[in-house]
Amino acid sequence: MLVAGATSMIQQSARAADVLAVAGCTRQTQAPKLAAVALANKTARIIWKLMVSGERYNPQRAPQPLRSANPTV
């Protein structure tokens, strides 16, 4: 389910470059499915940490997407 959600997020995102940067992937070097799996893995790790610690999700603590050197990407 996480991979399906990540795939949908990448496809529907107007800022797909930002989503891929958070996952540590780029469209030019890695297949979109691999990027979706990386993003799903990152999401699973966040979920696990929240479940184990009992904390609430705080979006201000979330890592900010890396900005592309080329703003048109």
mmCIF file of the N, C-alpha and C atoms, coordinates in Angstrom:
data_MODEL
# 
_entry.id   MODEL 
# 
loop_
_atom_site.group_PDB 
_atom_site.id 
_atom_site.type_symbol 
_atom_site.label_atom_id 
_atom_site.label_alt_id 
_atom_site.label_comp_id 
_atom_site.label_asym_id 
_atom_site.label_entity_id 
_atom_site.label_seq_id 
_atom_site.pdbx_PDB_ins_code 
_atom_site.Cartn_x 
_atom_site.Cartn_y 
_atom_site.Cartn_z 
_atom_site.occupancy 
_atom_site.B_iso_or_equiv 
_atom_site.pdbx_formal_charge 
_atom_site.auth_seq_id 
_atom_site.auth_comp_id 
_atom_site.auth_asym_id 
_atom_site.auth_atom_id 
_atom_site.pdbx_PDB_model_num 
ATOM 1   N N  . MET A 1 1  ? 0.823  -1.184 0.000   1.00 0.00 ? 1  MET A N  1 
ATOM 2   C CA . MET A 1 1  ? 0.000  0.000  0.000   1.00 0.00 ? 1  MET A CA 1 
ATOM 3   C C  . MET A 1 1  ? 0.870  1.252  0.000   1.00 0.00 ? 1  MET A C  1 
ATOM 4   N N  . LEU A 1 2  ? 1.973  1.198  0.720   1.00 0.00 ? 2  LEU A N  1 
ATOM 5   C CA . LEU A 1 2  ? 2.843  2.367  0.753   1.00 0.00 ? 2  LEU A CA 1 
ATOM 6   C C  . LEU A 1 2  ? 3.467  2.641  -0.609  1.00 0.00 ? 2  LEU A C  1 
ATOM 7   N N  . VAL A 1 3  ? 3.845  1.586  -1.322  1.00 0.00 ? 3  VAL A N  1 
ATOM 8   C CA . VAL A 1 3  ? 4.432  1.771  -2.657  1.00 0.00 ? 3  VAL A CA 1 
ATOM 9   C C  . VAL A 1 3  ? 3.390  2.335  -3.615  1.00 0.00 ? 3  VAL A C  1 
ATOM 10  N N  . ALA A 1 4  ? 2.171  1.833  -3.532  1.00 0.00 ? 4  ALA A N  1 
ATOM 11  C CA . ALA A 1 4  ? 1.109  2.349  -4.394  1.00 0.00 ? 4  ALA A CA 1 
ATOM 12  C C  . ALA A 1 4  ? 0.839  3.821  -4.093  1.00 0.00 ? 4  ALA A C  1 
ATOM 13  N N  . GLY A 1 5  ? 0.819  4.182  -2.831  1.00 0.00 ? 5  GLY A N  1 
ATOM 14  C CA . GLY A 1 5  ? 0.615  5.574  -2.455  1.00 0.00 ? 5  GLY A CA 1 
ATOM 15  C C  . GLY A 1 5  ? 1.760  6.465  -2.904  1.00 0.00 ? 5  GLY A C  1 
ATOM 16  N N  . ALA A 1 6  ? 2.984  5.983  -2.766  1.00 0.00 ? 6  ALA A N  1 
ATOM 17  C CA . ALA A 1 6  ? 4.146  6.762  -3.197  1.00 0.00 ? 6  ALA A CA 1 
ATOM 18  C C  . ALA A 1 6  ? 4.151  6.936  -4.715  1.00 0.00 ? 6  ALA A C  1 
ATOM 19  N N  . THR A 1 7  ? 3.782  5.872  -5.441  1.00 0.00 ? 7  THR A N  1 
ATOM 20  C CA . THR A 1 7  ? 3.701  5.963  -6.896  1.00 0.00 ? 7  THR A CA 1 
ATOM 21  C C  . THR A 1 7  ? 2.672  7.001  -7.303  1.00 0.00 ? 7  THR A C  1 
ATOM 22  N N  . SER A 1 8  ? 1.518  6.982  -6.664  1.00 0.00 ? 8  SER A N  1 
ATOM 23  C CA . SER A 1 8  ? 0.474  7.952  -6.953  1.00 0.00 ? 8  SER A CA 1 
ATOM 24  C C  . SER A 1 8  ? 0.929  9.366  -6.627  1.00 0.00 ? 8  SER A C  1 
ATOM 25  N N  . MET A 1 9  ? 1.611  9.525  -5.503  1.00 0.00 ? 9  MET A N  1 
ATOM 26  C CA . MET A 1 9  ? 2.086  10.843 -5.118  1.00 0.00 ? 9  MET A CA 1 
ATOM 27  C C  . MET A 1 9  ? 3.081  11.390 -6.132  1.00 0.00 ? 9  MET A C  1 
ATOM 28  N N  . ILE A 1 10 ? 3.975  10.550 -6.627  1.00 0.00 ? 10 ILE A N  1 
ATOM 29  C CA . ILE A 1 10 ? 4.958  10.984 -7.615  1.00 0.00 ? 10 ILE A CA 1 
ATOM 30  C C  . ILE A 1 10 ? 4.260  11.360 -8.918  1.00 0.00 ? 10 ILE A C  1 
ATOM 31  N N  . GLN A 1 11 ? 3.284  10.558 -9.349  1.00 0.00 ? 11 GLN A N  1 
ATOM 32  C CA . GLN A 1 11 ? 2.593  10.818 -10.606 1.00 0.00 ? 11 GLN A CA 1 
ATOM 33  C C  . GLN A 1 11 ? 1.725  12.062 -10.532 1.00 0.00 ? 11 GLN A C  1 
ATOM 34  N N  . GLN A 1 12 ? 1.091  12.307 -9.410  1.00 0.00 ? 12 GLN A N  1 
ATOM 35  C CA . GLN A 1 12 ? 0.143  13.405 -9.288  1.00 0.00 ? 12 GLN A CA 1 
ATOM 36  C C  . GLN A 1 12 ? 0.772  14.713 -8.820  1.00 0.00 ? 12 GLN A C  1 
ATOM 37  N N  . SER A 1 13 ? 1.972  14.641 -8.322  1.00 0.00 ? 13 SER A N  1 
ATOM 38  C CA . SER A 1 13 ? 2.601  15.833 -7.762  1.00 0.00 ? 13 SER A CA 1 
ATOM 39  C C  . SER A 1 13 ? 3.034  16.798 -8.854  1.00 0.00 ? 13 SER A C  1 
ATOM 40  N N  . ALA A 1 14 ? 2.655  18.043 -8.688  1.00 0.00 ? 14 ALA A N  1 
ATOM 41  C CA . ALA A 1 14 ? 3.117  19.075 -9.617  1.00 0.00 ? 14 ALA A CA 1 
ATOM 42  C C  . ALA A 1 14 ? 4.594  19.356 -9.387  1.00 0.00 ? 14 ALA A C  1 
ATOM 43  N N  . ARG A 1 15 ? 5.057  19.064 -8.177  1.00 0.00 ? 15 ARG A N  1 
ATOM 44  C CA . ARG A 1 15 ? 6.466  19.259 -7.837  1.00 0.00 ? 15 ARG A CA 1 
ATOM 45  C C  . ARG A 1 15 ? 7.125  17.905 -7.661  1.00 0.00 ? 15 ARG A C  1 
ATOM 46  N N  . ALA A 1 16 ? 7.058  17.085 -8.680  1.00 0.00 ? 16 ALA A N  1 
ATOM 47  C CA . ALA A 1 16 ? 7.599  15.728 -8.599  1.00 0.00 ? 16 ALA A CA 1 
ATOM 48  C C  . ALA A 1 16 ? 9.086  15.736 -8.282  1.00 0.00 ? 16 ALA A C  1 
ATOM 49  N N  . ALA A 1 17 ? 9.811  16.743 -8.738  1.00 0.00 ? 17 ALA A N  1 
ATOM 50  C CA . ALA A 1 17 ? 11.243 16.819 -8.455  1.00 0.00 ? 17 ALA A CA 1 
ATOM 51  C C  . ALA A 1 17 ? 11.485 16.941 -6.953  1.00 0.00 ? 17 ALA A C  1 
ATOM 52  N N  . ASP A 1 18 ? 10.637 17.683 -6.233  1.00 0.00 ? 18 ASP A N  1 
ATOM 53  C CA . ASP A 1 18 ? 10.774 17.815 -4.785  1.00 0.00 ? 18 ASP A CA 1 
ATOM 54  C C  . ASP A 1 18 ? 10.476 16.496 -4.082  1.00 0.00 ? 18 ASP A C  1 
ATOM 55  N N  . VAL A 1 19 ? 9.443  15.801 -4.548  1.00 0.00 ? 19 VAL A N  1 
ATOM 56  C CA . VAL A 1 19 ? 9.086  14.510 -3.950  1.00 0.00 ? 19 VAL A CA 1 
ATOM 57  C C  . VAL A 1 19 ? 10.215 13.515 -4.143  1.00 0.00 ? 19 VAL A C  1 
ATOM 58  N N  . LEU A 1 20 ? 10.783 13.488 -5.334  1.00 0.00 ? 20 LEU A N  1 
ATOM 59  C CA . LEU A 1 20 ? 11.875 12.562 -5.608  1.00 0.00 ? 20 LEU A CA 1 
ATOM 60  C C  . LEU A 1 20 ? 13.125 12.936 -4.830  1.00 0.00 ? 20 LEU A C  1 
ATOM 61  N N  . ALA A 1 21 ? 13.359 14.224 -4.638  1.00 0.00 ? 21 ALA A N  1 
ATOM 62  C CA . ALA A 1 21 ? 14.530 14.651 -3.882  1.00 0.00 ? 21 ALA A CA 1 
ATOM 63  C C  . ALA A 1 21 ? 14.425 14.195 -2.432  1.00 0.00 ? 21 ALA A C  1 
ATOM 64  N N  . VAL A 1 22 ? 13.231 14.242 -1.868  1.00 0.00 ? 22 VAL A N  1 
ATOM 65  C CA . VAL A 1 22 ? 13.037 13.766 -0.494  1.00 0.00 ? 22 VAL A CA 1 
ATOM 66  C C  . VAL A 1 22 ? 13.362 12.280 -0.406  1.00 0.00 ? 22 VAL A C  1 
ATOM 67  N N  . ALA A 1 23 ? 12.995 11.534 -1.445  1.00 0.00 ? 23 ALA A N  1 
ATOM 68  C CA . ALA A 1 23 ? 13.273 10.096 -1.465  1.00 0.00 ? 23 ALA A CA 1 
ATOM 69  C C  . ALA A 1 23 ? 14.726 9.807  -1.802  1.00 0.00 ? 23 ALA A C  1 
ATOM 70  N N  . GLY A 1 24 ? 15.473 10.822 -2.220  1.00 0.00 ? 24 GLY A N  1 
ATOM 71  C CA . GLY A 1 24 ? 16.869 10.624 -2.573  1.00 0.00 ? 24 GLY A CA 1 
ATOM 72  C C  . GLY A 1 24 ? 17.049 10.077 -3.975  1.00 0.00 ? 24 GLY A C  1 
ATOM 73  N N  . CYS A 1 25 ? 16.093 10.294 -4.843  1.00 0.00 ? 25 CYS A N  1 
ATOM 74  C CA . CYS A 1 25 ? 16.136 9.766  -6.205  1.00 0.00 ? 25 CYS A CA 1 
ATOM 75  C C  . CYS A 1 25 ? 15.955 10.887 -7.211  1.00 0.00 ? 25 CYS A C  1 
ATOM 76  N N  . THR A 1 26 ? 16.369 10.635 -8.417  1.00 0.00 ? 26 THR A N  1 
ATOM 77  C CA . THR A 1 26 ? 16.100 11.564 -9.509  1.00 0.00 ? 26 THR A CA 1 
ATOM 78  C C  . THR A 1 26 ? 15.560 10.787 -10.688 1.00 0.00 ? 26 THR A C  1 
ATOM 79  N N  . ARG A 1 27 ? 14.699 11.393 -11.453 1.00 0.00 ? 27 ARG A N  1 
ATOM 80  C CA . ARG A 1 27 ? 14.112 10.729 -12.613 1.00 0.00 ? 27 ARG A CA 1 
ATOM 81  C C  . ARG A 1 27 ? 15.159 10.329 -13.634 1.00 0.00 ? 27 ARG A C  1 
ATOM 82  N N  . GLN A 1 28 ? 16.202 11.124 -13.775 1.00 0.00 ? 28 GLN A N  1 
ATOM 83  C CA . GLN A 1 28 ? 17.191 10.860 -14.809 1.00 0.00 ? 28 GLN A CA 1 
ATOM 84  C C  . GLN A 1 28 ? 18.031 9.629  -14.508 1.00 0.00 ? 28 GLN A C  1 
ATOM 85  N N  . THR A 1 29 ? 18.263 9.336  -13.256 1.00 0.00 ? 29 THR A N  1 
ATOM 86  C CA . THR A 1 29 ? 19.184 8.260  -12.924 1.00 0.00 ? 29 THR A CA 1 
ATOM 87  C C  . THR A 1 29 ? 18.509 6.996  -12.417 1.00 0.00 ? 29 THR A C  1 
ATOM 88  N N  . GLN A 1 30 ? 17.279 7.103  -11.956 1.00 0.00 ? 30 GLN A N  1 
ATOM 89  C CA . GLN A 1 30 ? 16.633 5.927  -11.387 1.00 0.00 ? 30 GLN A CA 1 
ATOM 90  C C  . GLN A 1 30 ? 15.209 5.795  -11.914 1.00 0.00 ? 30 GLN A C  1 
ATOM 91  N N  . ALA A 1 31 ? 14.769 4.567  -12.048 1.00 0.00 ? 31 ALA A N  1 
ATOM 92  C CA . ALA A 1 31 ? 13.427 4.291  -12.544 1.00 0.00 ? 31 ALA A CA 1 
ATOM 93  C C  . ALA A 1 31 ? 12.373 4.839  -11.583 1.00 0.00 ? 31 ALA A C  1 
ATOM 94  N N  . PRO A 1 32 ? 11.240 5.282  -12.103 1.00 0.00 ? 32 PRO A N  1 
ATOM 95  C CA . PRO A 1 32 ? 10.185 5.812  -11.217 1.00 0.00 ? 32 PRO A CA 1 
ATOM 96  C C  . PRO A 1 32 ? 9.718  4.809  -10.162 1.00 0.00 ? 32 PRO A C  1 
ATOM 97  N N  . LYS A 1 33 ? 9.684  3.523  -10.495 1.00 0.00 ? 33 LYS A N  1 
ATOM 98  C CA . LYS A 1 33 ? 9.278  2.516  -9.499  1.00 0.00 ? 33 LYS A CA 1 
ATOM 99  C C  . LYS A 1 33 ? 10.273 2.437  -8.353  1.00 0.00 ? 33 LYS A C  1 
ATOM 100 N N  . LEU A 1 34 ? 11.552 2.561  -8.675  1.00 0.00 ? 34 LEU A N  1 
ATOM 101 C CA . LEU A 1 34 ? 12.573 2.547  -7.636  1.00 0.00 ? 34 LEU A CA 1 
ATOM 102 C C  . LEU A 1 34 ? 12.422 3.766  -6.731  1.00 0.00 ? 34 LEU A C  1 
ATOM 103 N N  . ALA A 1 35 ? 12.107 4.899  -7.317  1.00 0.00 ? 35 ALA A N  1 
ATOM 104 C CA . ALA A 1 35 ? 11.874 6.106  -6.532  1.00 0.00 ? 35 ALA A CA 1 
ATOM 105 C C  . ALA A 1 35 ? 10.658 5.926  -5.621  1.00 0.00 ? 35 ALA A C  1 
ATOM 106 N N  . ALA A 1 36 ? 9.615  5.276  -6.137  1.00 0.00 ? 36 ALA A N  1 
ATOM 107 C CA . ALA A 1 36 ? 8.417  5.045  -5.330  1.00 0.00 ? 36 ALA A CA 1 
ATOM 108 C C  . ALA A 1 36 ? 8.725  4.117  -4.151  1.00 0.00 ? 36 ALA A C  1 
ATOM 109 N N  . VAL A 1 37 ? 9.540  3.096  -4.380  1.00 0.00 ? 37 VAL A N  1 
ATOM 110 C CA . VAL A 1 37 ? 9.908  2.176  -3.300  1.00 0.00 ? 37 VAL A CA 1 
ATOM 111 C C  . VAL A 1 37 ? 10.749 2.916  -2.249  1.00 0.00 ? 37 VAL A C  1 
ATOM 112 N N  . ALA A 1 38 ? 11.645 3.785  -2.699  1.00 0.00 ? 38 ALA A N  1 
ATOM 113 C CA . ALA A 1 38 ? 12.459 4.559  -1.755  1.00 0.00 ? 38 ALA A CA 1 
ATOM 114 C C  . ALA A 1 38 ? 11.585 5.488  -0.924  1.00 0.00 ? 38 ALA A C  1 
ATOM 115 N N  . LEU A 1 39 ? 10.615 6.129  -1.554  1.00 0.00 ? 39 LEU A N  1 
ATOM 116 C CA . LEU A 1 39 ? 9.714  7.019  -0.826  1.00 0.00 ? 39 LEU A CA 1 
ATOM 117 C C  . LEU A 1 39 ? 8.833  6.229  0.143   1.00 0.00 ? 39 LEU A C  1 
ATOM 118 N N  . ALA A 1 40 ? 8.368  5.051  -0.269  1.00 0.00 ? 40 ALA A N  1 
ATOM 119 C CA . ALA A 1 40 ? 7.567  4.200  0.612   1.00 0.00 ? 40 ALA A CA 1 
ATOM 120 C C  . ALA A 1 40 ? 8.392  3.735  1.814   1.00 0.00 ? 40 ALA A C  1 
ATOM 121 N N  . ASN A 1 41 ? 9.660  3.418  1.581   1.00 0.00 ? 41 ASN A N  1 
ATOM 122 C CA . ASN A 1 41 ? 10.554 3.003  2.672   1.00 0.00 ? 41 ASN A CA 1 
ATOM 123 C C  . ASN A 1 41 ? 10.723 4.134  3.677   1.00 0.00 ? 41 ASN A C  1 
ATOM 124 N N  . LYS A 1 42 ? 10.896 5.341  3.176   1.00 0.00 ? 42 LYS A N  1 
ATOM 125 C CA . LYS A 1 42 ? 11.051 6.495  4.055   1.00 0.00 ? 42 LYS A CA 1 
ATOM 126 C C  . LYS A 1 42 ? 9.781  6.717  4.886   1.00 0.00 ? 42 LYS A C  1 
ATOM 127 N N  . THR A 1 43 ? 8.633  6.574  4.235   1.00 0.00 ? 43 THR A N  1 
ATOM 128 C CA . THR A 1 43 ? 7.355  6.724  4.926   1.00 0.00 ? 43 THR A CA 1 
ATOM 129 C C  . THR A 1 43 ? 7.191  5.651  5.995   1.00 0.00 ? 43 THR A C  1 
ATOM 130 N N  . ALA A 1 44 ? 7.561  4.415  5.667   1.00 0.00 ? 44 ALA A N  1 
ATOM 131 C CA . ALA A 1 44 ? 7.450  3.316  6.631   1.00 0.00 ? 44 ALA A CA 1 
ATOM 132 C C  . ALA A 1 44 ? 8.334  3.568  7.852   1.00 0.00 ? 44 ALA A C  1 
ATOM 133 N N  . ARG A 1 45 ? 9.517  4.098  7.630   1.00 0.00 ? 45 ARG A N  1 
ATOM 134 C CA . ARG A 1 45 ? 10.413 4.390  8.760   1.00 0.00 ? 45 ARG A CA 1 
ATOM 135 C C  . ARG A 1 45 ? 9.840  5.475  9.666   1.00 0.00 ? 45 ARG A C  1 
ATOM 136 N N  . ILE A 1 46 ? 9.218  6.491  9.067   1.00 0.00 ? 46 ILE A N  1 
ATOM 137 C CA . ILE A 1 46 ? 8.589  7.553  9.857   1.00 0.00 ? 46 ILE A CA 1 
ATOM 138 C C  . ILE A 1 46 ? 7.427  6.980  10.662  1.00 0.00 ? 46 ILE A C  1 
ATOM 139 N N  . ILE A 1 47 ? 6.599  6.155  10.012  1.00 0.00 ? 47 ILE A N  1 
ATOM 140 C CA . ILE A 1 47 ? 5.456  5.539  10.691  1.00 0.00 ? 47 ILE A CA 1 
ATOM 141 C C  . ILE A 1 47 ? 5.936  4.673  11.854  1.00 0.00 ? 47 ILE A C  1 
ATOM 142 N N  . TRP A 1 48 ? 6.968  3.867  11.616  1.00 0.00 ? 48 TRP A N  1 
ATOM 143 C CA . TRP A 1 48 ? 7.491  2.993  12.669  1.00 0.00 ? 48 TRP A CA 1 
ATOM 144 C C  . TRP A 1 48 ? 7.975  3.813  13.868  1.00 0.00 ? 48 TRP A C  1 
ATOM 145 N N  . LYS A 1 49 ? 8.719  4.864  13.602  1.00 0.00 ? 49 LYS A N  1 
ATOM 146 C CA . LYS A 1 49 ? 9.234  5.706  14.678  1.00 0.00 ? 49 LYS A CA 1 
ATOM 147 C C  . LYS A 1 49 ? 8.092  6.315  15.491  1.00 0.00 ? 49 LYS A C  1 
ATOM 148 N N  . LEU A 1 50 ? 7.044  6.767  14.819  1.00 0.00 ? 50 LEU A N  1 
ATOM 149 C CA . LEU A 1 50 ? 5.909  7.350  15.518  1.00 0.00 ? 50 LEU A CA 1 
ATOM 150 C C  . LEU A 1 50 ? 5.176  6.307  16.352  1.00 0.00 ? 50 LEU A C  1 
ATOM 151 N N  . MET A 1 51 ? 5.044  5.104  15.823  1.00 0.00 ? 51 MET A N  1 
ATOM 152 C CA . MET A 1 51 ? 4.358  4.044  16.569  1.00 0.00 ? 51 MET A CA 1 
ATOM 153 C C  . MET A 1 51 ? 5.147  3.626  17.800  1.00 0.00 ? 51 MET A C  1 
ATOM 154 N N  . VAL A 1 52 ? 6.456  3.483  17.656  1.00 0.00 ? 52 VAL A N  1 
ATOM 155 C CA . VAL A 1 52 ? 7.288  3.013  18.762  1.00 0.00 ? 52 VAL A CA 1 
ATOM 156 C C  . VAL A 1 52 ? 7.414  4.074  19.855  1.00 0.00 ? 52 VAL A C  1 
ATOM 157 N N  . SER A 1 53 ? 7.585  5.330  19.453  1.00 0.00 ? 53 SER A N  1 
ATOM 158 C CA . SER A 1 53 ? 7.822  6.388  20.434  1.00 0.00 ? 53 SER A CA 1 
ATOM 159 C C  . SER A 1 53 ? 6.534  6.950  21.022  1.00 0.00 ? 53 SER A C  1 
ATOM 160 N N  . GLY A 1 54 ? 5.417  6.792  20.310  1.00 0.00 ? 54 GLY A N  1 
ATOM 161 C CA . GLY A 1 54 ? 4.161  7.360  20.790  1.00 0.00 ? 54 GLY A CA 1 
ATOM 162 C C  . GLY A 1 54 ? 4.036  8.843  20.502  1.00 0.00 ? 54 GLY A C  1 
ATOM 163 N N  . GLU A 1 55 ? 4.987  9.401  19.769  1.00 0.00 ? 55 GLU A N  1 
ATOM 164 C CA . GLU A 1 55 ? 4.942  10.822 19.424  1.00 0.00 ? 55 GLU A CA 1 
ATOM 165 C C  . GLU A 1 55 ? 3.864  11.087 18.382  1.00 0.00 ? 55 GLU A C  1 
ATOM 166 N N  . ARG A 1 56 ? 3.521  12.353 18.253  1.00 0.00 ? 56 ARG A N  1 
ATOM 167 C CA . ARG A 1 56 ? 2.620  12.786 17.180  1.00 0.00 ? 56 ARG A CA 1 
ATOM 168 C C  . ARG A 1 56 ? 3.465  13.334 16.043  1.00 0.00 ? 56 ARG A C  1 
ATOM 169 N N  . TYR A 1 57 ? 2.968  13.222 14.824  1.00 0.00 ? 57 TYR A N  1 
ATOM 170 C CA . TYR A 1 57 ? 3.703  13.725 13.672  1.00 0.00 ? 57 TYR A CA 1 
ATOM 171 C C  . TYR A 1 57 ? 3.761  15.241 13.722  1.00 0.00 ? 57 TYR A C  1 
ATOM 172 N N  . ASN A 1 58 ? 4.943  15.793 13.559  1.00 0.00 ? 58 ASN A N  1 
ATOM 173 C CA . ASN A 1 58 ? 5.157  17.231 13.559  1.00 0.00 ? 58 ASN A CA 1 
ATOM 174 C C  . ASN A 1 58 ? 5.748  17.624 12.211  1.00 0.00 ? 58 ASN A C  1 
ATOM 175 N N  . PRO A 1 59 ? 4.960  18.235 11.316  1.00 0.00 ? 59 PRO A N  1 
ATOM 176 C CA . PRO A 1 59 ? 5.471  18.559 9.985   1.00 0.00 ? 59 PRO A CA 1 
ATOM 177 C C  . PRO A 1 59 ? 6.634  19.554 10.002  1.00 0.00 ? 59 PRO A C  1 
ATOM 178 N N  . GLN A 1 60 ? 6.775  20.351 11.058  1.00 0.00 ? 60 GLN A N  1 
ATOM 179 C CA . GLN A 1 60 ? 7.901  21.287 11.127  1.00 0.00 ? 60 GLN A CA 1 
ATOM 180 C C  . GLN A 1 60 ? 9.229  20.555 11.286  1.00 0.00 ? 60 GLN A C  1 
ATOM 181 N N  . ARG A 1 61 ? 9.195  19.346 11.833  1.00 0.00 ? 61 ARG A N  1 
ATOM 182 C CA . ARG A 1 61 ? 10.421 18.565 11.990  1.00 0.00 ? 61 ARG A CA 1 
ATOM 183 C C  . ARG A 1 61 ? 10.756 17.753 10.756  1.00 0.00 ? 61 ARG A C  1 
ATOM 184 N N  . ALA A 1 62 ? 9.830  17.685 9.808   1.00 0.00 ? 62 ALA A N  1 
ATOM 185 C CA . ALA A 1 62 ? 10.041 16.895 8.588   1.00 0.00 ? 62 ALA A CA 1 
ATOM 186 C C  . ALA A 1 62 ? 11.151 17.530 7.762   1.00 0.00 ? 62 ALA A C  1 
ATOM 187 N N  . PRO A 1 63 ? 11.992 16.707 7.143   1.00 0.00 ? 63 PRO A N  1 
ATOM 188 C CA . PRO A 1 63 ? 13.054 17.267 6.309   1.00 0.00 ? 63 PRO A CA 1 
ATOM 189 C C  . PRO A 1 63 ? 12.472 17.999 5.110   1.00 0.00 ? 63 PRO A C  1 
ATOM 190 N N  . GLN A 1 64 ? 13.070 19.120 4.792   1.00 0.00 ? 64 GLN A N  1 
ATOM 191 C CA . GLN A 1 64 ? 12.613 19.900 3.653   1.00 0.00 ? 64 GLN A CA 1 
ATOM 192 C C  . GLN A 1 64 ? 13.178 19.324 2.372   1.00 0.00 ? 64 GLN A C  1 
ATOM 193 N N  . PRO A 1 65 ? 12.406 19.370 1.277   1.00 0.00 ? 65 PRO A N  1 
ATOM 194 C CA . PRO A 1 65 ? 12.913 18.834 0.013   1.00 0.00 ? 65 PRO A CA 1 
ATOM 195 C C  . PRO A 1 65 ? 14.124 19.619 -0.475  1.00 0.00 ? 65 PRO A C  1 
ATOM 196 N N  . LEU A 1 66 ? 15.020 18.900 -1.123  1.00 0.00 ? 66 LEU A N  1 
ATOM 197 C CA . LEU A 1 66 ? 16.160 19.556 -1.719  1.00 0.00 ? 66 LEU A CA 1 
ATOM 198 C C  . LEU A 1 66 ? 15.712 20.341 -2.928  1.00 0.00 ? 66 LEU A C  1 
ATOM 199 N N  . ARG A 1 67 ? 16.241 21.504 -3.112  1.00 0.00 ? 67 ARG A N  1 
ATOM 200 C CA . ARG A 1 67 ? 15.860 22.325 -4.249  1.00 0.00 ? 67 ARG A CA 1 
ATOM 201 C C  . ARG A 1 67 ? 16.792 22.013 -5.414  1.00 0.00 ? 67 ARG A C  1 
ATOM 202 N N  . SER A 1 68 ? 16.190 21.902 -6.575  1.00 0.00 ? 68 SER A N  1 
ATOM 203 C CA . SER A 1 68 ? 16.946 21.615 -7.796  1.00 0.00 ? 68 SER A CA 1 
ATOM 204 C C  . SER A 1 68 ? 17.742 22.847 -8.199  1.00 0.00 ? 68 SER A C  1 
ATOM 205 N N  . ALA A 1 69 ? 18.910 22.629 -8.790  1.00 0.00 ? 69 ALA A N  1 
ATOM 206 C CA . ALA A 1 69 ? 19.721 23.749 -9.291  1.00 0.00 ? 69 ALA A CA 1 
ATOM 207 C C  . ALA A 1 69 ? 19.015 24.420 -10.462 1.00 0.00 ? 69 ALA A C  1 
ATOM 208 N N  . ASN A 1 70 ? 18.218 23.650 -11.188 1.00 0.00 ? 70 ASN A N  1 
ATOM 209 C CA . ASN A 1 70 ? 17.473 24.162 -12.328 1.00 0.00 ? 70 ASN A CA 1 
ATOM 210 C C  . ASN A 1 70 ? 16.017 24.299 -11.908 1.00 0.00 ? 70 ASN A C  1 
ATOM 211 N N  . PRO A 1 71 ? 15.511 25.529 -11.700 1.00 0.00 ? 71 PRO A N  1 
ATOM 212 C CA . PRO A 1 71 ? 14.152 25.686 -11.186 1.00 0.00 ? 71 PRO A CA 1 
ATOM 213 C C  . PRO A 1 71 ? 13.058 25.234 -12.155 1.00 0.00 ? 71 PRO A C  1 
ATOM 214 N N  . THR A 1 72 ? 13.370 24.967 -13.395 1.00 0.00 ? 72 THR A N  1 
ATOM 215 C CA . THR A 1 72 ? 12.358 24.529 -14.358 1.00 0.00 ? 72 THR A CA 1 
ATOM 216 C C  . THR A 1 72 ? 12.146 23.037 -14.317 1.00 0.00 ? 72 THR A C  1 
ATOM 217 N N  . VAL A 1 73 ? 12.968 22.303 -13.530 1.00 0.00 ? 73 VAL A N  1 
ATOM 218 C CA . VAL A 1 73 ? 12.846 20.840 -13.460 1.00 0.00 ? 73 VAL A CA 1 
ATOM 219 C C  . VAL A 1 73 ? 11.727 20.454 -12.554 1.00 0.00 ? 73 VAL A C  1 
# 
